[in-house]
């Protein structure tokens, strides 16, 4: 693997538009995971940019991104490989008398799924194992060989070892506790919602046409919602950007109560959360919070 310094890595992140802060734990921890060639386990609430880390690494290293979206009931046939049964049956029909068992389990009959693809790529790839907490403990145990040794065992063929060790990113929203065995094989990173200042910088990069004052108001307003309300689903960074883009489309240069009311559902995605907003805060008080000096230092989280 070609080596780079932390400073070079942070510069490469910024070149892709990924916002970092001084001594940013996301940049430092990700850099160390890549250099140590260990999987990176990223935890945190939904919408804070955990999957974005894998996408950015793909850009930084010019490596293809392979995604394994986890779900309840996911098993190795969907994650690792399947045999092409139709081709195998055709082979049996064509060569009934001379056929040997090993003829049916050659690599040409193998349908590689994300994990196997990552191992077989000639060039290093980035594999995102997204929302690992949605799977069960058996699937976690199945991953141990892949995560610890960058190899898998296929009973009919033997061990397949990575041609080039992939960069492995696992994400978890914390729906269940992950096993010690999985954690031990990974570098750990917990990501929270960004600080107001960092979210302002994100908005300025992603929606550069938005007036600076309005970018600050948007970031502060979203920060207040995350801080003050016990919402079922907190606004994500992507939803902050959607709100900013909507205000830009409408030609707004300032937040006002009417436009907060009109565009609120770009941030809050359930009627229950909308009702919580109006019951506990409301548009007028939200804007008052933006002018209140006590709100200036309320956000201390880091993340993207």
N, C-alpha and C positions, 0 to 999 in steps of 0.2 A: 504494500500500500504506500502510495506517495504520502509523505509527511508534510504537514503544514503547521504553522504556529497558531496559537489562539488568536492573536491579532489578525492574522491572515484569514482565519475562519470567520471571525466577527465581521471583517470587511466583506467577505464573500456573502454572508447573510444579508448585510445591508444592501449589497449590489442587487439582490433578488427582491428587495423591498421588505424584508423581514426586519422589524424594529427590535433593536436590543438596547439595553441600558448598561451603564457602567457596572462592571462586575456582575453582569446578568447571569443568574444561576442557570437559566435555560441554555444559554450559549455555552457556558463553561461545562455543564454536565453533559450536554450533547456532544461537545468536542471530545471530552474524555471517553465517552462510550465508543465513539468512532475510532479514536486512536488506540484504545485498548481492545478493539474488535469484540465488544460485548454487546448483547442486546440491550436496548433502552426501554424500560417500562415507564410509561408516562401516565400518571393518574391525575384526577381533577374533575370538577363538575363539567357537564356538557357545555360546549360552546366556547371554551377558553382557548381553543386552537391546538389541541393535542395532535390531531391528524395533520395539521398544517406543518408540523415539524418534519414529518416524513416527506411531504411534498417539497418542502424547501431543500431538504438534504438531496433529494433527487435532482434538483436544479443545480445545487452547489457542486455536486460531484459528477454531473452529466450522466447519471445512472438511471436506467429505467425503473419506474415505480410499479411494484406488484402489490396488489391489495387483496388481503383475505378478510372479508367482512364476517365477523363472528355472529352467531345466533344460537339460540337454544336448540340442541339436537345436532349441531355440527359434528361430523365425524371425519375420520382420516380419509375416506374415499372422496370427500369434497375438498379437503384441505391439502392432501398429498398426491394421490393418484387413483386412477381407475384403470381397469383393463378394458380394451376395446373388444367387447364381447361379440359384436357383429363381425368384426374381422376374424376373430378367433373361430367362430362358427363356420365362416366361409372357408377358412383354411382346413378345418376338419372335413368339410364336405368335399373339398378338392383333393385332399391327400389322406384318405382314410387308412390306407394300408401302410404307407411308409412314414406316417406322422409320428414324431417323438414328442414327449411331453414338453421338453425344453423348447421345442419349436414354437409353442403357443405362448411362451412367456419371455419372448425377446423384447428388447426395448422398443422395437417398431410397433408393438401392440399396446404400449403404455401411453395412457392419456395423463399428462402431467398437470396437476393442479398447482395453486400458487406456491406452496412450500417446495415442491420438487422443481418447479420452474426456477425459483431463486437459486437452488443448488446447481442446476444444470446450465445456467447462463454462462457463456464464455467470459463476459465482462461482469464486473461487480454490479449488483442491483440493490435497490432499496425495497425491502418487503415490509409492508404495514399490516400487522395483525391487529385489526381494529375491534375494540370493545371485547377484549378477551374475557371480561367478567360475565358476558352473556353465555359462555359455554360452561360445561360441568367439569368436575375435578378429574374425570377420566381423560377428557381431552387435554387438560393441562399436563397430566402425566405423559400423555403421548408426545407432547411438545418438548419434553426434557432433552431428548437426544438431539433434536434440531437446535435448540437454544444453547445447549452446553458444548456440543461438538461440531455443529454445523454439518451434520450428516443425518441420514435416516436409513432405516433398515426395511427393505422390501422382501418379505419372506421368499418369494419365488426367484429373486435375483441377487439378494445379498445387500451389502451396504453401499449407499450412494453418498459420496463425500463432495462437499462444495468445490467446484472448480475455482471459483473466486468467492471468498467469504462475503456474504451479503451484509449490508447494514440493516439490522432488524429493529423495528420500532413496534412495541406493543402499547396499546392504550386501554385504559380502564376508567369507567365512570363511577366505580365504587359500588356497583349493585350487589356485589358479594365479596367476601374476603378471599384474596388469592392465596395459593399455597406457598409455604416457605420454600419448597423446592423450586418453584418458578421464580420467586423473588431472588433467591440465592444466585441464580444464573444471570441476573440482569443488573444493570445500573439503574438506580431508582431516581425518578424526577417527579415532583408534584407541582402542578401548575394551577394557579388561581387566576381569577379575572384580573386584567391589567389595572394599574394605577390610572388615575385620570390623565396625568401627564403623558403616560405611554399610549393611552387610547387616543388622545389628541394627535400624537405623532402618527399613529396608525391611520387615523382618518385623513390626515393631511397627505399621507403617501397614497392612499387608496382612492381618495376623492379630492384631488388637489384643487379643483375649481371651487370647493366650498370655502366661503369666507372664514378667516381664522377665528374670528369671534364666535361664529356659529358652530364651528368645529369644537371649540371649547365648551360651549353651552350643551351641545349634544353629548359630549363625553361626561360632563358633570351630571347631566340629567340621568343618563343611564347609570352612573355611579350611585346616584341617590336611590334609584329603583332597586339596585342590588343591595344597597346598604340598609335601607329603611323598611323594605317590604318582605314579608315571608311568602314569596311567590312560589307557585308550583314549578315554574320553569323560568329561571333567570334569563334576561336578555343576553344573547351571545354576542361576540364581536361581529359576526356576520350580520346579525340583526341591527346592531349599531350602524354598520355601514349601509344597510338598506335604508334605514331611517335618514341618514345623512344624504344619501342619493335622492330620496324622495323630497326632502326639503330643498335640495338644489334644483330639482326638476320644477318645483313650484315657485322658484325664484325667491325663496325666503332668505333674509339676511339676519333675522332675529327670531328667537322662539317666542311665541305668544300662546295664551291658553287655547284659543280656537284651533290653532294648528296642532297643538299637542293632542287635543281631543280627536281631531280628524285623522291623525296618523298613528294613534296609539297602538293599533293592532299590528303595525309593523314590528313592534317590540314585544308585545304581549300576545301569546298565541293560544289563549284559552279564555272563555267567558269568565271562568272562576278568577283568573288573575286580573282581568279587567275590573271585575267587581271589587276585588281587594284594593286595586289602585284607587278607585273612586271612594271607597269606604274609608280608607286609611290615609289617603294623600290628596289626590285630585290635582288638576292642572294648575290651578292658581297657587296652591301651596308648593307644588314642585318648582315652579318658577321662583317663588320666594326663597326656597332652599338654595337655588343657584346664586342668589344675591347675598346669602348669609355667609359671613366670614367663617363660621364654625364648620362649613362644609368643605373648606379648602383642603384640609389635611385628612379627610375621612377615608380616602382610599390608599391602602398600603400594600395591596397585593401586586404580584408581578406575574407576567405571563403574556401569552399571545393566543 
